[in-house]
């Protein structure tokens, strides 16, 4: 095994260990010392990769966003049509959000409004941007393949914003009631509205 691969593995182990600690104790209570003890490595080996707690947290967030986008993209690739891919985007978005909601509740624990604004808003914006990029690629590919008519970039941006906002609202409302029974039908209606609009 090359030392480069070992370094990549250790970096990943640090992030996984930190994530587990955040989930258990919340972001504010986890120190670099805690991460090194839980990992069974010296603090020096952690500082080699990350200068401080903030860098570790930002890397954990980046990792989480990549995981979510990879999962959503994987689900979208199961379908052959633009409509099917949009449906899968919406369903996977709800699923991944629900699966990771306990992590975000844990990192919010003990944060004041300023910290929530800084960390949670930043994570939200980065996730929105990653989703936007994924959907713009879908528009471009579907248009090139003739699956959908040409749609201006401005119109694509508007549709993407409506999709992202709608699916977050749907997840929130269904989550409050703890009832996702009508998710598929709701997503089908939302997708159908998008298709009717662009055709």
C-alpha positions, 0 to 999 in steps of 0.5 A: 500500500502506498503512503499516499493511500495510507494518508488518504485513509487516515484523513477519511478516518479522521472525518468519520471519527469526527462525524461519529463524535458530533452525532453523539456529543454535538459540534461544540463539545468535540475537541481535537483531543477527543478526535485523536483519543477516539481515533487512537492517533496522536494529535500531531497526526490529526494536525497534519491534515487539519489545522483546527476544529473548524477545518475538521468540521468543514471537511466533514460537511464537504464529505457529507455533501459529496456523499449525498450528491453521489447518492442522488446522482446514483438514483437518478441514473436508474431512470432513462427519461428526464421526467424519471430522473427528476422524480428520482432526484426528488425522492432521493433528496427526501430520503437523504435529508431524512437519513441525515437529519439526526446528524444536523440536529446533533451539530446544532445542539448548543449553538446560538443563532449566530453559530447556526447561521454561520454553520447551518446556512453555509451547509445549506447553501453548499448543498443547494449549489451542488444540487443545482450543478447536478440538475443543470447537467441533467438539463444539458444532457436531456436537451442534447439527447432530445428528451426535452426541448431547449430551455434557456439558462434563466428558465432552468435556474427558475425551475431548479429553484422551484424544485429545490424549494418545493421538495424541501417544503414537502419533506418538512411538512411530511416530516412534521406529520411523520407521514411520507405515505403520499410522497410518491404521488406528490413527487409525481405531481410536482414532476408533471408540473415541471414537464408540462411547463417546459413542453 
